Amino acid sequence: MIDKVARIWPRLKGAQPHREVTIPVPIPDDAAAAPAARRLVAIKAIHTIVWAFFAGCIVTIPILACLGRLRFAAALIAVTFVEVLVIALNNGSCPLTGVAARYTPDRRDNFDIYLPEWLARHNKRIFGALYAGGVILTAYLWQAHRAV
């Protein structure tokens, strides 16, 4: 009886019968999210390759210096210095980090690169010290070689 009155009452008052209102809620579509995920994977892969190149340069500098390949060590110092400038001019961050940030809300230390989180967190400290040590060693050996 109450149902019947409830259905008739709005009509009696000239109102529309009750209709269910649905509010559209954005549901992440896997198909729509896939291009962003693919881009993020590509950016992380490129960033990791670039990182491996410069990490390899930094590790190789003192080895080459100790082997007496001072010109090659100096060339790697110069190449790596370009990357140091790029990072310095980008407020201490790799430009690829900003690109990767467009495709994910994740902001962990390794959200933009395939590295363990601890290494991504301490990357500049570790490789900055190795780079500085390699530069100092190369400069010292260069001076010692010239003195002979």
VMD Tcl script that draws the C-alpha trace (Angstrom):
set ca {
  {0.00 0.00 0.00}
  {2.77 2.45 0.96}
  {4.62 1.63 -2.26}
  {1.55 2.41 -4.31}
  {1.09 5.77 -2.60}
  {4.79 6.58 -2.98}
  {4.59 5.88 -6.72}
  {1.42 7.90 -7.20}
  {2.24 10.85 -4.92}
  {4.84 12.54 -7.17}
  {2.44 12.33 -10.10}
  {-0.27 13.86 -8.05}
  {1.95 16.82 -7.28}
  {2.98 17.16 -10.94}
  {6.48 15.90 -10.29}
  {8.33 13.35 -12.30}
  {8.35 9.81 -10.96}
  {11.46 8.95 -8.99}
  {14.32 7.85 -11.17}
  {17.58 6.44 -10.03}
  {20.37 8.97 -10.43}
  {23.76 7.64 -11.38}
  {26.90 9.67 -11.01}
  {29.63 8.72 -13.45}
  {32.73 7.63 -11.57}
  {35.94 7.46 -13.59}
  {37.12 3.89 -13.63}
  {40.66 3.37 -14.86}
  {40.47 1.64 -18.17}
  {43.32 -0.77 -18.75}
  {43.24 0.01 -22.45}
  {43.55 3.75 -21.76}
  {46.25 3.25 -19.11}
  {48.32 0.94 -21.31}
  {49.94 3.66 -23.48}
  {51.08 5.59 -20.39}
  {52.43 2.41 -18.83}
  {54.31 1.57 -22.04}
  {55.77 5.05 -22.18}
  {56.88 4.81 -18.56}
  {58.55 1.45 -19.22}
  {60.36 2.95 -22.25}
  {61.49 6.01 -20.27}
  {62.72 3.84 -17.39}
  {64.62 1.61 -19.83}
  {66.25 4.59 -21.57}
  {67.07 6.19 -18.21}
  {68.65 2.95 -16.99}
  {70.76 2.63 -20.16}
  {71.95 6.24 -19.85}
  {72.69 5.70 -16.15}
  {74.65 2.50 -16.92}
  {76.71 4.34 -19.54}
  {77.70 7.13 -17.14}
  {78.18 4.76 -14.20}
  {80.48 2.73 -16.43}
  {82.41 5.87 -17.38}
  {82.80 6.85 -13.72}
  {84.00 3.40 -12.67}
  {86.39 3.21 -15.63}
  {88.09 6.58 -15.02}
  {90.35 5.50 -12.11}
  {91.08 2.17 -13.79}
  {92.29 3.90 -16.94}
  {94.27 6.40 -14.89}
  {96.06 3.59 -13.04}
  {96.81 1.88 -16.34}
  {98.40 5.08 -17.63}
  {95.65 5.74 -20.21}
  {95.35 9.32 -18.98}
  {93.99 10.84 -22.20}
  {91.21 8.28 -22.35}
  {90.48 8.88 -18.65}
  {90.38 12.63 -19.33}
  {87.96 12.06 -22.21}
  {85.63 10.09 -19.93}
  {85.93 12.85 -17.33}
  {84.85 15.39 -19.97}
  {81.94 13.25 -21.20}
  {80.73 12.68 -17.65}
  {81.14 16.36 -16.84}
  {78.56 17.15 -19.53}
  {76.08 14.95 -17.65}
  {77.04 16.65 -14.38}
  {76.24 20.02 -16.01}
  {72.90 18.77 -17.32}
  {71.93 17.54 -13.86}
  {73.17 20.74 -12.21}
  {71.21 22.91 -14.66}
  {68.11 20.80 -14.03}
  {68.09 21.51 -10.27}
  {69.97 18.35 -9.34}
  {67.72 15.98 -11.23}
  {67.99 14.10 -14.50}
  {65.66 15.53 -17.16}
  {64.23 12.04 -17.72}
  {62.88 12.11 -14.16}
  {60.54 14.95 -15.11}
  {59.45 13.12 -18.25}
  {58.73 9.92 -16.29}
  {56.79 11.89 -13.67}
  {54.15 12.71 -16.31}
  {53.19 9.06 -16.55}
  {52.92 7.95 -12.93}
  {51.94 9.37 -9.55}
  {54.63 7.18 -7.94}
  {57.46 9.23 -6.43}
  {59.68 6.60 -4.87}
  {63.40 7.11 -5.41}
  {63.41 4.60 -8.27}
  {60.07 5.40 -9.95}
  {61.91 6.59 -13.07}
  {64.71 4.02 -13.38}
  {65.30 0.28 -13.05}
  {67.59 0.43 -10.02}
  {67.15 -0.83 -6.48}
  {65.55 1.88 -4.38}
  {68.58 2.20 -2.06}
  {70.90 2.75 -5.05}
  {68.57 5.27 -6.67}
  {68.35 7.12 -3.34}
  {72.15 7.30 -2.83}
  {73.15 7.40 -6.50}
  {74.53 10.95 -6.57}
  {76.46 10.46 -3.34}
  {78.04 7.17 -4.43}
  {78.88 8.07 -8.01}
  {79.68 11.69 -7.17}
  {82.37 10.49 -4.75}
  {83.70 7.96 -7.28}
  {83.75 10.62 -10.00}
  {85.54 13.15 -7.79}
  {88.05 10.49 -6.72}
  {88.65 9.50 -10.34}
  {89.17 13.13 -11.37}
  {91.61 13.74 -8.50}
  {93.52 10.53 -9.22}
  {93.73 11.31 -12.94}
  {94.91 14.87 -12.26}
  {97.53 13.61 -9.79}
  {98.84 10.96 -12.17}
  {98.78 13.43 -15.06}
  {100.95 15.82 -13.06}
  {103.28 13.00 -12.00}
  {103.56 11.84 -15.61}
  {104.39 15.37 -16.82}
  {107.04 15.79 -14.11}
  {108.96 12.76 -15.44}
}
mol new
graphics top color blue
foreach p $ca { graphics top sphere $p radius 0.5 }
foreach p [lrange $ca 0 end-1] q [lrange $ca 1 end] { graphics top cylinder $p $q radius 0.2 }
display resetview
